Amino acid sequence: MAVTDQRPRERSRIDSSVAISVADLFTIGIGPSSSHTVGPMRAARAFTEVVAKAGQSPTHITADLFGSLALTGHGHATDSAILLGLAGEKPETVDPAAIVGMVEGIAATKRIGTIAGPVDFDPASDLRFRKGEFLEGHSNAIRFAATLADGTVLAREYHSIGGGAIVAVGEQPGRIGHNFVQRHPFSSGAEMLAAGEETGLSIAAIVAKNEEAWRPRAETEALLDRIADAMDASIERGMREEGLLPGGLKVRRRAKAIHARLRAQPPEQQFARVFEWVSLFALAVNEENAAGGRVVTAPTNGAAGVIPAVIRYYRDFIPGADAEGVRTFLLTASAIGFLYKKRASISAAEMGCQGEVGVACSMAAAGLAAVLGGTNAQIENAAEIGMEHNLGLTCDPIGGLVQIPCIERNTMGAVKAINAAYLALQGDGRHVVSLDAVIETMRQTGEDMQSRYKETSLGGLAVNVVEC
C-alpha cells in the first residue's frame, strides 16, 4: 500500500511553560506500547466519561484510528486497548491475564458495558483502521463518536502523544497544566543548570522540590519506590517466563535461558560479564512488554527496559547502592525526560525510535551519573552523550510488533547509557554540544525523517525482512 509522506502540520505539543510531574513521566501499565496501547486505552475510557456526563445512554459507539495507530495498531494491540478502555479498564489496574477473555467476550456479544451504560459495538465494523490517513495535530489520532438515545451524536478526537499521555483536541493532557506552581521551574537544560547554580541544589533535589507542587515529599518518595519496585518486578518476571511471544513472528523469549547461563558462571567472573547482565535485564523487561505484561512506561513502553536495566546495574554492581540512590536516579532521569517532552517529543510516531530508546538512554545516563557522584554539569553532559549517539534512530518494527528490533534495541540503549555516564564523569562537565542543542537536533531530525521510518512499518527492517 502506497502512503505519502504526509505529516501533521501542527502537533499536540506540551507548552514549555506548564509543569510536568514524575507521575506523568513514569506510569505503571501494560505492554506492548505506551502510545499505541496505553494511550488509546486511556482515550477510550476518557470518551466514555464524556458520554456519561451527557446524561443519556448511548446506543452505538464507533472508533476510527489514523496515522501510525492505523498502520501498526494491530501489532501494537491498539484494537484490544480500545475495547478495554471503552469497557472502563485502566492500564495501571487491568489484569493482563484477563485481557484475552474480555476482548473475546466483546467480539462475541458485540456489546460493551461502558461507564455510560451498555452499548452496541461490533469490533469488526465499529473499530476502523484508516490506513494511509493522517490527521492534523499528531500522527497518533483517534476519533470516537457516540449516538445517544435521542439521536444526538457526540464526537471527540484524541491524540496519543507518547508515554501513555493523551490530549483531547483543544485541551491539555491529564495532570499536565498551568495549575501547578513549582519552586524551581525549568524548560531547558540551561535553565536547569542555572537553577542548580542559584540554589546550590542537585538536579534530583530541584525535581524533588518541584514535586511538592503535587504532593508532600514523603508521598513522592513512596511513589518513586513503587515505580522502582514495579521496574524490578518486570525484570524478575521476564527472567522467569519462556516460550514464544504473541503476534506470529515466532520470537522466542531468551531472558530465562540467558539468566540461567549467567548464574552458572563462577562468582569471580560475574563482574567480567557485567554488560551481559545489563543486557539481560533490559531484554527481560521488553520481552515482558511484548507479551502484554505489566511494565513501567519509562518514558515509553517501547523503551521500558533501558532505565530499569541501568538501575539494576547500579543496585547490583555499585558498592553502597541504596534506595535513596534509586530515588535520586529516578528524579534526575525525570528532569531530562521533562525536557524532551517539552522541547521535542517522546513519540516514535513523530521522532522515530530516537524519541523512545534515545530518550530513555539519555535519561538513564543522567540518572547513573548522578548516583555515581556527578556534578550537575556532568549529569547534563551524560544526558547529551546518551542522545547524541542515538540521533536518527528509526522506528521500523517488523509486522508492527514491538519485538524486532525493539527488544534488542533496549539492551543497546542500556549499555550506551552506562558508557555515556562514565564518559561524562571523566570530564569536568564542560563540553561543546549542550543538551539543549542535542534535543533540538533530535526534534529537527524527527521532523525531517520520512514517515515510513516513524512507527508505520512501511520502511526499514519492516519491509526488508520477510515475516515468518
C-alpha positions as CSV (number, residue, x, y, z in Angstrom):
1,M,0.0,0.0,0.0
2,A,1.4,3.4,-1.0
3,V,1.3,6.0,1.7
4,T,2.5,9.5,1.0
5,D,4.9,11.2,3.4
6,Q,2.1,13.2,4.9
7,R,2.8,14.6,8.4
8,P,0.6,16.7,10.6
9,R,1.3,20.4,10.1
10,E,0.6,21.1,13.8
11,R,1.5,19.0,16.7
12,S,-0.2,18.3,20.1
13,R,2.9,19.6,21.9
14,I,3.1,20.3,25.6
15,D,3.6,24.0,26.3
16,S,7.1,24.6,27.7
17,S,5.6,26.8,30.4
18,V,3.5,24.1,32.0
19,A,4.6,21.8,34.8
20,I,5.2,18.1,34.4
21,S,5.4,15.6,37.3
22,V,7.4,12.5,37.8
23,A,4.0,10.7,37.9
24,D,3.3,11.9,34.3
25,L,6.6,10.5,33.1
26,F,6.7,7.1,34.8
27,T,3.4,5.2,34.9
28,I,2.7,1.6,35.5
29,G,0.7,-0.1,32.8
30,I,0.7,-2.9,30.3
31,G,2.5,-3.7,27.1
32,P,3.3,-3.6,24.3
33,S,3.2,0.1,23.6
34,S,2.6,3.3,25.6
35,S,1.5,5.3,22.6
36,H,-0.4,2.5,20.8
37,T,-1.8,0.5,23.8
38,V,-1.8,2.6,27.0
39,G,-2.7,5.9,25.4
40,P,-5.6,4.6,23.3
41,M,-7.0,2.7,26.3
42,R,-7.0,5.9,28.3
43,A,-8.5,7.8,25.4
44,A,-11.4,5.3,25.1
45,R,-12.1,5.4,28.8
46,A,-12.0,9.2,28.8
47,F,-14.5,9.3,25.9
48,T,-16.9,7.1,27.8
49,E,-16.7,9.5,30.8
50,V,-17.6,12.4,28.4
51,V,-20.6,10.4,27.2
52,A,-21.7,9.6,30.7
53,K,-21.7,13.3,31.5
54,A,-24.2,13.9,28.7
55,G,-26.8,12.3,30.8
56,Q,-28.2,9.9,28.1
57,S,-27.5,6.3,27.5
58,P,-25.5,5.7,24.3
59,T,-26.9,3.3,21.7
60,H,-23.9,3.0,19.5
61,I,-20.2,3.9,19.5
62,T,-17.6,3.9,16.8
63,A,-13.8,4.5,16.9
64,D,-11.6,5.5,13.9
65,L,-7.8,5.2,14.1
66,F,-5.5,7.3,12.0
67,G,-1.8,7.7,11.1
68,S,0.6,5.3,12.9
69,L,-2.2,3.9,15.1
70,A,-3.9,2.7,12.0
71,L,-0.8,1.4,10.3
72,T,0.7,-0.6,13.2
73,G,-2.3,-0.8,15.6
74,H,-2.9,-4.5,15.1
75,G,0.7,-5.4,16.0
76,H,0.6,-3.0,19.0
77,A,-2.8,-4.3,20.3
78,T,-4.5,-1.0,19.8
79,D,-7.7,-2.7,18.9
80,S,-7.7,-4.6,22.2
81,A,-6.8,-1.4,24.1
82,I,-9.8,0.5,22.6
83,L,-12.2,-2.3,23.7
84,L,-10.7,-2.4,27.2
85,G,-10.9,1.4,27.6
86,L,-14.5,1.5,26.4
87,A,-15.2,-1.2,29.0
88,G,-13.8,1.1,31.7
89,E,-10.5,-0.6,32.2
90,K,-7.3,1.4,33.1
91,P,-3.8,0.4,32.0
92,E,-2.5,0.6,35.6
93,T,-5.1,-1.7,37.1
94,V,-6.3,-4.1,34.3
95,D,-5.3,-7.7,34.9
96,P,-3.1,-8.8,32.0
97,A,-4.2,-12.4,32.4
98,A,-7.9,-11.4,31.9
99,I,-7.4,-9.3,28.8
100,V,-7.9,-12.1,26.2
101,G,-11.1,-13.2,27.8
102,M,-12.6,-9.7,28.0
103,V,-11.7,-8.9,24.3
104,E,-13.1,-12.2,23.1
105,G,-16.3,-11.6,25.1
106,I,-16.9,-8.2,23.5
107,A,-16.3,-9.6,20.0
108,A,-18.7,-12.5,20.6
109,T,-21.6,-10.4,22.1
110,K,-20.9,-7.2,20.1
111,R,-21.8,-5.3,23.3
112,I,-19.6,-3.4,25.7
113,G,-20.6,-2.4,29.3
114,T,-19.2,1.2,29.4
115,I,-19.2,3.7,32.2
116,A,-22.1,5.4,30.4
117,G,-24.1,2.1,30.1
118,P,-24.1,-1.0,27.8
119,V,-23.7,-0.1,24.2
120,D,-23.7,-1.9,20.8
121,F,-20.1,-2.2,19.5
122,D,-19.0,-4.6,16.8
123,P,-15.2,-4.6,16.6
124,A,-15.3,-5.8,13.0
125,S,-17.2,-2.8,11.8
126,D,-17.2,-0.1,14.5
127,L,-13.4,-0.1,15.1
128,R,-11.9,1.2,11.8
129,F,-8.2,1.4,10.9
130,R,-7.9,4.4,8.5
131,K,-4.6,3.2,6.9
132,G,-2.9,6.0,5.0
133,E,-4.9,8.8,6.5
134,F,-3.1,11.3,8.8
135,L,-4.9,14.0,10.8
136,E,-3.5,17.4,11.5
137,G,-2.1,17.7,15.0
138,H,-0.5,14.3,15.6
139,S,0.4,11.0,13.9
140,N,-1.4,9.1,16.6
141,A,-5.1,10.2,16.3
142,I,-8.4,8.6,17.3
143,R,-11.9,9.8,16.6
144,F,-14.7,8.5,18.7
145,A,-18.4,9.0,18.1
146,A,-21.4,8.0,20.2
147,T,-25.0,8.0,19.2
148,L,-27.2,9.0,22.2
149,A,-30.7,7.8,22.9
150,D,-32.2,11.0,21.4
151,G,-30.2,10.5,18.2
152,T,-27.6,13.2,19.0
153,V,-24.1,12.3,18.0
154,L,-21.3,13.1,20.5
155,A,-17.8,13.1,19.0
156,R,-14.3,13.7,20.3
157,E,-10.7,13.5,18.9
158,Y,-7.8,12.3,21.0
159,H,-4.1,12.3,20.3
160,S,-1.8,9.7,21.9
161,I,1.3,11.9,22.3
162,G,3.8,9.4,23.7
163,G,4.5,7.8,27.0
164,G,0.8,6.9,27.5
165,A,-0.2,10.6,27.7
166,I,-3.3,11.7,25.7
167,V,-4.6,15.1,24.6
168,A,-8.3,15.7,23.9
169,V,-8.2,18.2,21.0
170,G,-8.3,21.7,22.4
171,E,-7.3,20.5,25.9
172,Q,-4.0,19.8,27.8
173,P,-3.3,16.2,28.8
174,G,-4.4,15.0,32.2
175,R,-2.3,16.2,35.1
176,I,-0.2,18.4,33.0
177,G,-1.2,22.1,33.1
178,H,-0.9,25.6,34.5
179,N,-2.4,24.8,37.9
180,F,0.8,23.6,39.5
181,V,3.4,26.2,40.6
182,Q,6.8,24.7,41.0
183,R,9.6,26.2,43.2
184,H,12.3,25.9,40.6
185,P,10.7,25.6,37.1
186,F,12.9,25.0,34.1
187,S,12.2,24.3,30.5
188,S,15.7,23.9,29.1
189,G,19.0,22.3,30.1
190,A,20.4,25.8,30.5
191,E,17.6,26.8,32.9
192,M,18.1,23.5,34.8
193,L,21.8,24.2,35.3
194,A,21.1,27.8,36.3
195,A,18.6,26.7,38.9
196,G,21.3,24.5,40.4
197,E,23.8,27.3,40.4
198,E,21.4,29.7,42.1
199,T,20.1,27.3,44.8
200,G,23.1,25.0,45.3
201,L,20.8,22.0,44.8
202,S,21.4,18.9,42.8
203,I,19.2,18.2,39.8
204,A,17.4,15.5,41.8
205,A,16.8,17.9,44.7
206,I,15.4,20.5,42.3
207,V,12.9,18.0,40.9
208,A,12.0,16.8,44.5
209,K,11.3,20.4,45.5
210,N,9.2,20.9,42.3
211,E,7.2,17.7,43.0
212,E,5.9,19.4,46.2
213,A,3.5,21.2,43.9
214,W,1.6,17.9,43.6
215,R,2.2,16.1,46.9
216,P,4.3,16.0,50.2
217,R,7.8,14.8,49.9
218,A,7.0,11.5,51.7
219,E,4.4,10.7,49.1
220,T,6.8,11.4,46.3
221,E,9.3,9.1,47.9
222,A,6.7,6.4,48.2
223,L,5.7,6.9,44.5
224,L,9.4,6.6,43.4
225,D,9.7,3.4,45.5
226,R,6.6,1.9,43.8
227,I,8.0,2.8,40.4
228,A,11.3,1.2,41.2
229,D,9.7,-1.9,42.6
230,A,7.5,-2.3,39.5
231,M,10.6,-1.9,37.3
232,D,12.4,-4.6,39.2
233,A,9.3,-6.9,39.2
234,S,9.2,-6.7,35.4
235,I,12.8,-7.8,35.3
236,E,12.2,-10.7,37.6
237,R,9.1,-11.8,35.7
238,G,10.9,-11.5,32.4
239,M,13.7,-13.8,33.6
240,R,11.2,-16.4,34.7
241,E,9.0,-16.7,31.6
242,E,9.7,-18.7,28.5
243,G,8.1,-19.7,25.2
244,L,7.0,-17.7,22.1
245,L,5.9,-14.1,22.1
246,P,2.4,-13.5,20.7
247,G,1.9,-11.9,17.2
248,G,3.0,-14.5,14.7
249,L,6.8,-13.7,14.3
250,K,7.6,-16.7,16.5
251,V,10.1,-14.7,18.5
252,R,11.2,-16.9,21.4
253,R,11.9,-15.5,24.8
254,R,15.6,-15.6,25.7
255,A,15.9,-14.0,29.1
256,K,15.3,-17.1,31.2
257,A,17.9,-19.2,29.4
258,I,20.5,-16.3,29.5
259,H,19.8,-15.8,33.2
260,A,20.5,-19.5,33.9
261,R,23.7,-19.4,31.9
262,L,25.0,-16.3,33.7
263,R,24.1,-17.7,37.1
264,A,26.1,-20.8,36.3
265,Q,29.3,-18.8,35.9
266,P,31.8,-18.8,38.7
267,P,31.4,-15.8,41.1
268,E,34.8,-14.3,40.1
269,Q,33.6,-14.0,36.6
270,Q,30.3,-12.1,37.3
271,F,31.8,-8.6,37.2
272,A,33.6,-9.5,33.9
273,R,30.2,-10.2,32.5
274,V,28.5,-7.0,33.7
275,F,27.3,-5.9,30.3
276,E,25.8,-9.3,29.7
277,W,23.8,-8.9,32.9
278,V,22.7,-5.4,31.9
279,S,21.6,-6.6,28.5
280,L,19.7,-9.5,30.2
281,F,17.8,-7.0,32.5
282,A,16.7,-4.9,29.5
283,L,15.9,-8.0,27.5
284,A,13.7,-9.4,30.3
285,V,11.6,-6.2,30.6
286,N,11.0,-5.8,26.9
287,E,10.1,-9.5,26.4
288,E,7.6,-9.0,29.2
289,N,6.3,-5.8,27.5
290,A,6.0,-7.6,24.1
291,A,3.9,-10.3,25.8
292,G,1.5,-7.6,27.1
293,G,2.7,-7.9,30.7
294,R,3.0,-5.2,33.4
295,V,5.8,-2.7,32.9
296,V,6.7,0.9,33.7
297,T,6.4,3.4,30.9
298,A,9.9,4.8,31.1
299,P,9.3,7.1,29.3
300,T,7.6,4.8,26.8
301,N,6.8,1.1,26.7
302,G,8.9,0.5,23.6
303,A,11.9,1.8,25.7
304,A,10.7,0.3,29.0
305,G,13.8,-1.8,29.6
306,V,16.6,0.8,29.5
307,I,16.1,2.6,32.8
308,P,15.2,-0.5,34.8
309,A,18.3,-2.2,33.5
310,V,20.6,0.7,34.4
311,I,19.1,1.0,37.8
312,R,19.6,-2.7,38.4
313,Y,23.2,-2.3,37.3
314,Y,23.6,0.4,39.9
315,R,22.0,-1.8,42.6
316,D,23.9,-5.0,41.8
317,F,27.3,-3.7,40.8
318,I,27.9,-0.4,42.5
319,P,29.1,-0.6,46.2
320,G,26.9,1.4,48.6
321,A,23.9,1.4,46.3
322,D,20.7,2.0,48.3
323,A,17.0,3.0,48.0
324,E,17.8,6.7,48.3
325,G,20.2,6.4,45.4
326,V,17.4,4.8,43.3
327,R,15.2,7.8,44.1
328,T,18.0,10.2,43.1
329,F,18.4,8.2,39.9
330,L,14.7,8.5,39.0
331,L,14.4,12.1,40.0
332,T,17.4,13.0,37.9
333,A,16.2,11.0,34.9
334,S,12.8,12.7,35.2
335,A,14.4,16.1,34.8
336,I,15.9,15.0,31.5
337,G,12.6,13.4,30.4
338,F,10.7,16.6,31.1
339,L,13.0,18.5,28.7
340,Y,12.4,16.1,25.8
341,K,8.6,16.2,26.4
342,K,8.6,20.0,26.4
343,R,11.1,20.7,23.7
344,A,10.5,17.8,21.3
345,S,8.6,14.6,21.7
346,I,8.9,11.1,23.1
347,S,6.5,9.7,20.4
348,A,8.1,7.3,17.9
349,A,5.3,8.2,15.5
350,E,6.8,11.7,15.4
351,M,10.5,11.3,16.2
352,G,11.3,7.7,15.3
353,C,13.0,5.5,17.9
354,Q,15.4,8.3,18.9
355,G,12.4,9.6,20.7
356,E,12.0,6.4,22.7
357,V,15.1,4.4,23.2
358,G,17.2,7.5,22.6
359,V,15.4,9.5,25.2
360,A,15.5,6.6,27.7
361,C,19.2,6.2,27.1
362,S,19.7,9.9,27.8
363,M,17.6,9.8,30.9
364,A,19.4,6.7,32.2
365,A,22.8,8.2,31.6
366,A,21.9,11.2,33.6
367,G,20.5,9.1,36.4
368,L,23.5,6.9,36.6
369,A,25.9,9.9,36.5
370,A,24.0,11.4,39.4
371,V,24.2,8.4,41.7
372,L,27.9,7.9,40.8
373,G,28.6,11.4,42.3
374,G,28.5,13.5,39.2
375,T,28.0,17.3,39.3
376,N,25.0,18.9,37.6
377,A,27.2,19.8,34.7
378,Q,28.5,16.2,34.3
379,I,24.9,14.9,34.6
380,E,23.8,17.2,31.8
381,N,26.8,16.1,29.7
382,A,25.9,12.4,30.3
383,A,22.4,13.1,29.1
384,E,23.7,14.8,26.0
385,I,26.1,12.0,25.1
386,G,23.3,9.5,25.6
387,M,21.2,11.1,22.9
388,E,23.9,12.3,20.6
389,H,24.7,8.7,19.7
390,N,21.1,7.8,19.1
391,L,20.3,10.6,16.7
392,G,18.5,9.4,13.6
393,L,17.4,6.1,15.1
394,T,14.3,5.0,13.2
395,C,11.3,3.1,14.3
396,D,10.6,0.2,11.9
397,P,9.1,-2.7,13.8
398,I,8.6,-5.8,11.8
399,G,5.0,-6.7,11.5
400,G,4.0,-3.7,13.6
401,L,5.0,-5.7,16.7
402,V,7.1,-4.3,19.5
403,Q,9.6,-7.2,19.1
404,I,12.1,-6.8,16.3
405,P,14.3,-4.7,16.6
406,C,12.7,-3.2,19.7
407,I,13.6,-5.8,22.3
408,E,17.3,-5.9,21.5
409,R,17.4,-2.2,20.9
410,N,16.7,-1.7,24.6
411,T,19.8,-3.7,25.5
412,M,21.9,-1.4,23.3
413,G,20.3,1.7,24.9
414,A,21.1,0.5,28.4
415,V,24.8,-0.3,27.6
416,K,25.1,3.1,25.8
417,A,23.7,4.9,28.9
418,I,26.3,3.3,31.2
419,N,29.1,4.2,28.8
420,A,27.7,7.8,28.4
421,A,27.7,8.3,32.2
422,Y,31.3,7.1,32.7
423,L,32.5,9.3,29.7
424,A,30.9,12.3,31.3
425,L,32.4,11.6,34.7
426,Q,35.8,11.6,33.1
427,G,35.4,15.3,32.4
428,D,34.6,18.4,34.4
429,G,31.2,19.0,32.8
430,R,32.5,21.3,30.1
431,H,31.6,20.1,26.6
432,V,31.0,21.5,23.1
433,V,27.4,20.2,22.4
434,S,24.8,21.2,25.0
435,L,21.9,19.1,26.0
436,D,19.6,21.8,24.6
437,A,21.4,21.6,21.2
438,V,21.1,17.8,21.0
439,I,17.4,17.9,21.9
440,E,16.8,20.5,19.2
441,T,18.8,18.4,16.8
442,M,16.6,15.3,17.7
443,R,13.5,17.4,17.1
444,Q,14.7,18.6,13.7
445,T,15.8,15.1,12.7
446,G,12.4,13.7,13.7
447,E,10.6,16.4,11.7
448,D,12.8,15.7,8.6
449,M,12.5,11.9,8.9
450,Q,10.2,10.3,6.4
451,S,7.0,9.0,8.0
452,R,7.8,5.4,6.7
453,Y,10.5,5.3,9.4
454,K,8.3,6.6,12.2
455,E,6.4,3.6,13.6
456,T,4.4,2.9,10.4
457,S,6.2,-0.3,9.5
458,L,6.4,1.0,5.9
459,G,10.2,1.2,5.7
460,G,13.5,-0.2,7.1
461,L,13.6,-3.6,8.6
462,A,9.8,-3.8,8.4
463,V,9.9,-4.2,4.6
464,N,13.3,-5.8,4.2
465,V,12.8,-8.8,6.4
466,V,10.3,-11.5,5.4
467,E,7.8,-12.2,8.2
468,C,7.7,-15.9,9.1
